[in-house]
Amino acid sequence: GAMTQRSYFYLDLDQHPKCADKIVAYTKCHEDHPVGKFFNYCSNERTKLDRCLYEEYRENMEKSKIAYAEVKRKRREDKQREKEGNGGDQFNSNFSSHDDTE
């Protein structure tokens, strides 16, 4: 509806750099065709923008999932180290044991 179309005018170009050109094209289409926008005159530009924003959303979700998985993995490793009582000194104790001179 009209609210959905209007909401695109509030998209921040800096927050959507990959879609900035499509935001500009859609906004310009509406400015150039103030009456046509009510008859889906800019539907081609809108479709391109929708696709771009959806792809951007999917990419961001994928990055978030990867980052979250990495955080969880590090937490598990930290907990495992605490259980084993090694803390962060495992490297130093292993290293010094090789210093034994005969």
NUSELUM-769752 format. One line per field, with one value per residue (C-alpha): x, y, z; residue number from 0; residue in three letters. Coordinates in Angstrom, 1 decimal, always signed. Layout:
// NUSELUM-769752
X (X:...) $
Y (Y:...) $
Z (Z:...) $
k (NUM:...) $
r (ALA:...) $
This chain:
// NUSELUM-769752
X (+0.0:+0.9:+2.6:+4.9:+5.9:+6.4:+8.6:+11.3:+11.9:+13.2:+15.8:+19.3:+21.6:+24.6:+23.0:+22.2:+25.3:+24.7:+21.2:+21.8:+21.5:+18.2:+16.9:+17.8:+16.2:+13.0:+12.8:+13.6:+10.9:+8.3:+9.6:+9.4:+6.0:+4.0:+0.7:+2.1:+3.3:-0.4:-0.7:+2.4:+4.4:+7.6:+6.9:+10.1:+12.3:+10.4:+11.0:+14.7:+14.9:+12.9:+15.2:+18.3:+17.1:+16.2:+19.6:+21.3:+19.1:+20.0:+23.7:+23.6:+21.7:+24.3:+27.1:+25.3:+24.9:+28.6:+29.6:+27.3:+28.5:+32.1:+31.2:+29.6:+32.6:+35.0:+32.8:+32.8:+36.6:+37.0:+34.7:+36.6:+39.9:+38.4:+37.2:+40.7:+42.2:+44.6:+43.4:+45.6:+48.9:+48.8:+51.1:+53.7:+53.7:+54.1:+56.8:+58.9:+58.8:+60.8:+63.5:+64.9:+68.6:+70.4) $
Y (+0.0:+3.6:+3.3:+0.5:+2.6:+5.7:+3.8:+3.4:+7.2:+6.8:+4.2:+5.4:+5.2:+4.7:+1.7:+0.1:+0.8:-2.2:-1.0:+2.8:+3.1:+1.2:+3.4:+6.5:+5.1:+4.3:+7.6:+9.5:+7.5:+8.7:+12.2:+12.2:+10.6:+11.9:+10.6:+7.4:+6.1:+5.5:+3.2:+1.2:+3.1:+2.5:-1.2:-2.2:-0.1:-1.3:-5.0:-4.4:-2.6:-5.3:-8.0:-6.0:-5.4:-9.1:-10.2:-7.8:-9.0:-12.7:-11.8:-10.0:-12.9:-15.4:-13.2:-13.0:-16.8:-17.3:-14.8:-16.2:-19.8:-18.5:-16.9:-20.1:-22.1:-19.9:-20.0:-23.8:-23.9:-21.5:-23.6:-26.7:-25.1:-24.1:-27.7:-29.0:-26.4:-25.2:-21.7:-19.8:-21.3:-24.4:-23.1:-21.8:-25.1:-27.2:-24.8:-24.9:-28.7:-28.8:-26.6:-29.4:-29.7:-33.0) $
Z (+0.0:+0.2:+3.6:+2.3:-0.7:+1.3:+3.8:+1.2:+1.2:+4.8:+3.9:+4.9:+1.9:+4.3:+5.9:+2.5:+0.4:-1.9:-2.6:-2.7:-6.5:-6.4:-3.5:-5.5:-8.7:-6.9:-5.1:-8.4:-10.2:-7.7:-7.9:-11.7:-11.8:-8.8:-10.2:-11.8:-8.5:-7.5:-10.6:-10.0:-12.5:-10.5:-10.0:-11.9:-9.7:-6.6:-7.6:-8.0:-4.7:-2.9:-4.3:-3.3:+0.2:+0.6:-0.6:+1.8:+4.6:+3.8:+3.7:+7.0:+8.6:+7.3:+8.7:+12.0:+12.2:+11.5:+14.0:+16.6:+16.0:+16.4:+19.8:+21.0:+19.9:+21.8:+24.9:+24.7:+24.4:+27.4:+29.5:+28.5:+29.5:+32.8:+33.5:+32.7:+35.0:+32.4:+32.2:+29.7:+30.9:+28.9:+26.3:+28.8:+30.8:+27.6:+26.3:+29.5:+29.7:+26.5:+28.0:+30.1:+29.5:+29.9) $
k (0:1:2:3:4:5:6:7:8:9:10:11:12:13:14:15:16:17:18:19:20:21:22:23:24:25:26:27:28:29:30:31:32:33:34:35:36:37:38:39:40:41:42:43:44:45:46:47:48:49:50:51:52:53:54:55:56:57:58:59:60:61:62:63:64:65:66:67:68:69:70:71:72:73:74:75:76:77:78:79:80:81:82:83:84:85:86:87:88:89:90:91:92:93:94:95:96:97:98:99:100:101) $
r (GLY:ALA:MET:THR:GLN:ARG:SER:TYR:PHE:TYR:LEU:ASP:LEU:ASP:GLN:HIS:PRO:LYS:CYS:ALA:ASP:LYS:ILE:VAL:ALA:TYR:THR:LYS:CYS:HIS:GLU:ASP:HIS:PRO:VAL:GLY:LYS:PHE:PHE:ASN:TYR:CYS:SER:ASN:GLU:ARG:THR:LYS:LEU:ASP:ARG:CYS:LEU:TYR:GLU:GLU:TYR:ARG:GLU:ASN:MET:GLU:LYS:SER:LYS:ILE:ALA:TYR:ALA:GLU:VAL:LYS:ARG:LYS:ARG:ARG:GLU:ASP:LYS:GLN:ARG:GLU:LYS:GLU:GLY:ASN:GLY:GLY:ASP:GLN:PHE:ASN:SER:ASN:PHE:SER:SER:HIS:ASP:ASP:THR:GLU) $
